[in-house]
Structure formats: structure tokens, C-alpha cells
Amino acid sequence: MPCDQVQLITVSLQAADGDILKQALESIGAYSVRMIGTRLHAYLDGESITMRDGKITLATAYGNASDARETANRIQRAYAEQTVRTAAKRFGWK
């Protein structure tokens, strides 16, 4: 891919909880994870991740679409795992 192109992959996580997403991203190695109001921004594997209005957008300049989709899948799995952990903690489960 030419160096002047950026690929955008959007993943829909409707009603995503920003705090849970932040914890999920940190658990898979994302860095510079910042919440500003209802927006979240982070970096993972050289990709920029932004969440706004319940949708996550991945921007990659050097990877390919399949790499970005794999990253999106990793985020979704981590989010699901963190949701279960949060619910378990709320109900006192171990």
C-alpha cells in the first residue's frame, strides 16, 4: 500500500462502556489509552483506535485490512472478557 494512504476499519460496539473498553484495551497491551468525556483514544500494534458514539475506528497506515480486522476481533474479545469480569465482580463471583 502506498505510504500516503490510511485504511480505516470501523467496528460497531453499540452501547459500549468506555471504562470497560479502556480496561480491555489495557489488558491486551494498548498504550496511551485516554478517555476524554465519552471519547476514547489509544494505540495498539501501530494502529490508532478511537471510540466515539459507541463505535470503534481503527486507523492504520502500514498494515493491511486483514491485520486491522484481526485487531478489531482482539478488541471485541477483550471487551467481552472484561464485561464478564466486571459483572462477576459486581455479583461477588470469583
URRAFEN-V358657 format. One record per pair of residues at least 24 apart in sequence whose C-alpha atoms are under 8 Angstrom apart, sorted by the first residue. I is the first residue (numbers start at 1). J is the second residue. Records with the same first field share a line. If there is no record, write none. Layout:
I = J / J
This chain:
1 = 62 / 64
3 = 61 / 62
4 = 61
5 = 61
6 = 59 / 60 / 61 / 62
7 = 59 / 60 / 61 / 64 / 65
8 = 57 / 58 / 59 / 60
9 = 57 / 58 / 59 / 65 / 68 / 69
10 = 55 / 56 / 57 / 58
11 = 55 / 56 / 57 / 58 / 72
12 = 54 / 55 / 56
13 = 54 / 55 / 56
14 = 53 / 54 / 55
15 = 54
16 = 54 / 55
17 = 54
20 = 79 / 82 / 83 / 86
21 = 79 / 82
23 = 82
24 = 75 / 78 / 79 / 81 / 82
25 = 75 / 78 / 79
27 = 78
28 = 74 / 75 / 78
